[in-house]
Amino acid sequence: MGTLLSACGGAQPSPRNGAAESSSAASPAPVKKEESNSLSALRERLSSGEKPSELNLAAKGFGPQLGTVLAESAALSSLSTLNVSDNDLGAEGARALAASTHFSALRELDLGGNDIGDEGAETLAHAASWSELETLNLSGNSIASGGVTALARGSLSRLNSLDLSMNSIGDAGITALVNSELPLKSLYLLGCEIGPSGANTLAQSKRSSKLEVLALSGNKLGDDGARALAQSPALQNLHTLDLCANGIGDAGALALAQSSQLKRLKVLELCGNEIGARGSAALRKRFGAGLHL
């Protein structure tokens, strides 16, 4: 989706937050929130003959039954964008959505904040009618490395933007992602308990070469992780990199400022770190207005 959430106050990558990325690609217009405030009202609307292309049901708190209501509706056969974030769907609601035969037109799905867990992620990974899905937000869903492994081995072969922020996927989750066939261009992994080893795995993988946006704020990369990313030939296509709140000091800052690999990087988020005057000066000289400290 080309937008960025960061500890520095950057924009959220998911459609439920609708802000634009710092000085790079514009985000899509936010989908208008629907006025269906009960499941019965939603059922009535979906049975009225209307066939929406976009549906925003964020933060309704409908629970698992929402998945069933949506999954059974043939009116959603033309739906391209669906936001059901923060609805307490759980694994049960995720299973219902994944089993639907009516989502073949779906391109963008926000399931953030639904506590679907690894079980829900495994179900979604093999959703037969989601083969055209391009953007998926699974932030804040209690997903661990097992769920990431399932997603990496699943059938979402067109997925180019994935948000797994606020899930404890750790370095093992990174390993699963880089061993997948997912054609990712945007990857959001904020607050995912990733350390230097995970950063090194990303840096060394040839599958990272398609990435244009990489958000890693709120992890534990440190100077070693920053150095690994800075020296990575695989990350030459990055234009936006978020490393806020990662315990990075001058050593990591200098590695980024002196990187011969990050030639296309336009936006670098580094606030909330431990960078001193020397590192700050080097970064400003290299990245100018694209730097956020």
C-alpha positions as CSV (number, residue, x, y, z in Angstrom):
1,M,0.0,0.0,0.0
2,G,3.1,2.2,0.1
3,T,2.4,3.9,3.5
4,L,4.3,3.7,6.7
5,L,3.7,3.5,10.4
6,S,6.6,4.5,12.6
7,A,7.5,5.4,16.2
8,C,8.2,8.8,14.7
9,G,4.6,9.4,13.9
10,G,4.7,8.1,10.3
11,A,1.5,7.0,8.6
12,Q,-0.1,3.7,9.2
13,P,0.1,1.1,6.4
14,S,-3.4,-0.2,6.8
15,P,-6.5,1.1,5.2
16,R,-8.1,1.8,8.6
17,N,-5.6,4.6,9.2
18,G,-5.6,6.2,5.8
19,A,-2.6,8.7,6.1
20,A,0.0,9.2,3.5
21,E,3.6,8.0,3.6
22,S,6.3,10.6,4.3
23,S,7.2,12.1,1.0
24,S,6.8,8.9,-1.0
25,A,3.9,7.1,-2.7
26,A,0.4,8.4,-1.9
27,S,-1.9,6.1,0.0
28,P,-5.3,5.2,-1.4
29,A,-8.3,7.3,-0.2
30,P,-9.7,6.0,3.1
31,V,-12.8,3.9,2.7
32,K,-15.8,5.5,4.2
33,K,-17.0,3.8,7.4
34,E,-20.3,2.1,7.1
35,E,-23.3,3.0,9.2
36,S,-24.4,-0.6,9.8
37,N,-24.3,-0.7,13.6
38,S,-25.7,-4.2,14.1
39,L,-25.4,-7.5,12.3
40,S,-29.1,-7.5,11.5
41,A,-28.7,-4.1,9.8
42,L,-25.7,-5.4,7.9
43,R,-27.6,-8.5,6.7
44,E,-30.5,-6.3,5.6
45,R,-28.1,-4.0,3.6
46,L,-26.4,-6.9,2.0
47,S,-29.7,-8.5,0.9
48,S,-30.9,-5.2,-0.6
49,G,-29.4,-5.9,-4.0
50,E,-26.5,-3.5,-3.6
51,K,-23.1,-4.9,-4.6
52,P,-20.4,-2.7,-2.9
53,S,-16.8,-2.6,-4.2
54,E,-15.6,-1.3,-0.8
55,L,-16.8,-2.1,2.7
56,N,-15.5,-0.6,6.0
57,L,-16.7,-2.2,9.1
58,A,-13.8,-1.3,11.3
59,A,-14.1,-1.3,15.1
60,K,-17.7,-2.5,15.2
61,G,-17.0,-5.3,17.7
62,F,-19.4,-7.6,16.0
63,G,-17.5,-10.8,17.0
64,P,-17.0,-14.1,15.1
65,Q,-20.5,-14.0,13.6
66,L,-19.4,-11.1,11.4
67,G,-17.3,-13.6,9.4
68,T,-20.3,-15.8,8.8
69,V,-22.5,-12.9,7.7
70,L,-20.0,-11.7,5.2
71,A,-19.0,-15.1,4.0
72,E,-22.6,-16.1,3.1
73,S,-23.4,-12.9,1.2
74,A,-23.3,-13.2,-2.6
75,A,-23.6,-9.4,-2.7
76,L,-19.9,-9.2,-2.0
77,S,-18.8,-10.9,-5.3
78,S,-17.5,-7.5,-6.6
79,L,-15.9,-6.5,-3.3
80,S,-12.3,-5.3,-3.8
81,T,-11.6,-3.7,-0.4
82,L,-12.7,-4.9,3.0
83,N,-11.9,-3.5,6.4
84,V,-13.0,-5.6,9.4
85,S,-10.3,-4.6,11.8
86,D,-11.0,-4.6,15.5
87,N,-14.1,-6.8,15.5
88,D,-13.1,-9.6,17.8
89,L,-13.3,-12.1,14.9
90,G,-11.0,-14.7,16.4
91,A,-10.0,-17.9,14.6
92,E,-13.7,-18.7,14.2
93,G,-14.5,-15.6,12.2
94,A,-11.3,-16.0,10.2
95,R,-12.3,-19.5,9.3
96,A,-15.7,-18.3,8.1
97,L,-14.2,-15.6,5.9
98,A,-11.6,-18.0,4.4
99,A,-14.3,-20.5,3.5
100,S,-16.4,-18.1,1.5
101,T,-16.7,-18.5,-2.2
102,H,-17.7,-14.8,-2.7
103,F,-14.4,-13.0,-2.4
104,S,-12.7,-13.7,-5.7
105,A,-12.5,-9.9,-6.5
106,L,-10.9,-9.0,-3.1
107,R,-7.6,-7.1,-3.5
108,E,-7.2,-5.4,-0.1
109,L,-8.1,-6.9,3.3
110,D,-7.6,-5.4,6.8
111,L,-8.0,-7.9,9.6
112,G,-5.9,-6.0,12.1
113,G,-6.7,-6.4,15.8
114,N,-8.9,-9.5,15.7
115,D,-6.8,-12.0,17.7
116,I,-7.0,-14.7,15.0
117,G,-3.8,-16.3,16.3
118,D,-1.8,-18.9,14.4
119,E,-4.9,-21.0,13.8
120,G,-6.6,-18.2,12.0
121,A,-3.5,-17.3,10.0
122,E,-3.2,-20.9,8.8
123,T,-6.8,-20.9,7.6
124,L,-6.4,-17.6,5.8
125,A,-3.2,-18.8,4.1
126,H,-5.2,-21.4,2.1
127,A,-8.3,-19.4,1.4
128,A,-9.3,-20.7,-2.1
129,S,-11.1,-17.5,-3.3
130,W,-8.4,-15.0,-2.2
131,S,-5.9,-15.8,-5.0
132,E,-6.0,-12.2,-6.2
133,L,-5.4,-10.6,-2.8
134,E,-2.6,-8.0,-3.0
135,T,-2.7,-6.2,0.4
136,L,-3.2,-7.9,3.8
137,N,-3.1,-6.3,7.2
138,L,-2.8,-8.8,10.1
139,S,-1.3,-6.5,12.7
140,G,-2.1,-7.2,16.3
141,N,-3.5,-10.7,15.9
142,S,-1.5,-12.8,18.3
143,I,0.3,-14.5,15.4
144,A,3.7,-16.2,16.1
145,S,6.2,-17.9,13.8
146,G,3.9,-20.8,13.1
147,G,1.3,-18.6,11.6
148,V,3.9,-16.8,9.6
149,T,5.2,-20.1,8.3
150,A,1.7,-21.0,7.2
151,L,1.2,-17.7,5.4
152,A,4.6,-18.1,3.7
153,R,3.7,-21.5,2.4
154,G,0.1,-20.7,1.5
155,S,-1.8,-19.8,-1.7
156,L,-1.6,-15.9,-1.5
157,S,0.7,-15.8,-4.5
158,R,-0.1,-12.2,-5.5
159,L,0.4,-10.6,-2.1
160,N,2.7,-7.6,-2.4
161,S,2.0,-5.8,0.9
162,L,1.9,-7.5,4.2
163,D,1.5,-6.0,7.7
164,L,2.4,-8.3,10.6
165,S,3.1,-5.5,13.1
166,M,2.5,-6.1,16.8
167,N,2.7,-9.9,16.5
168,S,5.5,-11.8,18.2
169,I,6.9,-13.5,15.1
170,G,10.6,-13.0,16.2
171,D,13.6,-13.9,14.1
172,A,12.0,-17.3,13.2
173,G,9.2,-15.4,11.5
174,I,11.7,-13.5,9.4
175,T,13.2,-16.8,8.3
176,A,9.8,-18.1,7.2
177,L,9.1,-14.9,5.2
178,V,12.4,-14.9,3.3
179,N,11.9,-18.6,2.4
180,S,8.5,-17.9,0.9
181,E,7.5,-17.2,-2.7
182,L,5.4,-14.1,-1.7
183,P,6.2,-11.2,-4.1
184,L,6.4,-8.6,-1.3
185,K,7.1,-5.0,-2.1
186,S,6.0,-3.6,1.3
187,L,6.6,-5.3,4.6
188,Y,5.5,-3.9,8.0
189,L,7.0,-5.6,11.0
190,L,6.7,-3.0,13.8
191,G,7.0,-4.4,17.3
192,C,7.6,-8.0,16.3
193,E,10.5,-8.9,18.7
194,I,13.0,-9.0,15.9
195,G,16.7,-8.8,16.8
196,P,20.0,-8.5,14.9
197,S,19.8,-12.1,13.7
198,G,16.4,-11.3,12.0
199,A,17.8,-8.2,10.4
200,N,20.8,-10.2,9.1
201,T,18.4,-12.8,7.7
202,L,16.5,-10.1,5.8
203,A,19.7,-8.5,4.6
204,Q,21.2,-11.7,3.2
205,S,18.1,-13.0,1.4
206,K,17.8,-12.5,-2.3
207,R,14.0,-12.5,-1.8
208,S,14.3,-9.1,-0.1
209,S,15.3,-7.6,-3.4
210,K,11.7,-6.7,-4.3
211,L,11.1,-4.7,-1.2
212,E,10.5,-1.0,-1.6
213,V,9.1,-0.3,1.9
214,L,10.4,-1.9,5.1
215,A,9.1,-0.9,8.5
216,L,10.9,-2.4,11.5
217,S,10.4,0.2,14.3
218,G,10.0,-0.9,17.9
219,N,12.2,-4.0,17.6
220,K,15.7,-4.8,19.0
221,L,18.0,-4.4,16.0
222,G,20.7,-2.4,17.6
223,D,23.8,-1.3,15.7
224,D,24.5,-4.8,14.4
225,G,21.1,-5.0,12.8
226,A,21.4,-1.5,11.3
227,R,24.8,-2.4,9.9
228,A,23.5,-5.6,8.4
229,L,20.7,-3.7,6.6
230,A,23.1,-1.0,5.5
231,Q,25.5,-3.4,3.9
232,S,22.8,-5.5,2.1
233,P,22.9,-5.7,-1.7
234,A,19.5,-7.3,-1.5
235,L,17.9,-4.1,-0.2
236,Q,19.0,-1.8,-3.1
237,N,15.4,-1.2,-4.2
238,L,14.2,0.2,-0.8
239,H,12.9,3.7,-0.9
240,T,11.4,3.8,2.6
241,L,13.0,2.3,5.7
242,D,11.7,2.7,9.3
243,L,14.1,1.8,12.1
244,C,12.7,3.9,14.8
245,A,13.1,2.8,18.5
246,N,15.6,0.1,17.8
247,G,18.5,0.9,20.2
248,I,20.6,2.2,17.3
249,G,23.6,4.4,18.2
250,D,26.3,6.3,16.2
251,A,27.9,3.1,14.9
252,G,24.6,2.0,13.2
253,A,23.9,5.5,12.1
254,L,27.2,5.9,10.4
255,A,26.8,2.5,8.7
256,L,23.5,3.7,7.2
257,A,25.0,7.1,6.2
258,Q,27.9,5.5,4.5
259,S,26.0,2.7,2.8
260,S,26.9,2.0,-0.8
261,Q,23.8,-0.3,-1.1
262,L,20.9,1.9,-0.1
263,K,21.1,4.1,-3.2
264,R,17.4,4.5,-3.8
265,L,16.5,5.2,-0.2
266,K,14.5,8.4,0.1
267,V,12.8,8.2,3.5
268,L,14.7,7.0,6.6
269,E,12.9,7.0,10.0
270,L,15.3,6.8,13.0
271,C,13.7,8.7,15.8
272,G,13.6,7.1,19.3
273,N,17.1,5.8,19.0
274,E,20.4,6.7,20.7
275,I,22.1,8.5,17.9
276,G,24.6,11.3,18.9
277,A,25.8,14.4,17.1
278,R,28.3,12.6,14.9
279,G,25.8,10.1,13.6
280,S,23.1,12.7,13.2
281,A,25.3,14.9,11.1
282,A,26.4,12.1,8.8
283,L,22.8,11.0,8.3
284,R,21.6,14.5,7.6
285,K,24.3,15.0,5.0
286,R,23.4,11.7,3.3
287,F,19.6,11.8,3.4
288,G,18.7,15.4,3.9
289,A,14.9,16.1,4.2
290,G,14.2,12.4,3.9
291,L,15.6,11.8,7.4
292,H,13.4,11.8,10.5
293,L,15.2,11.8,13.8
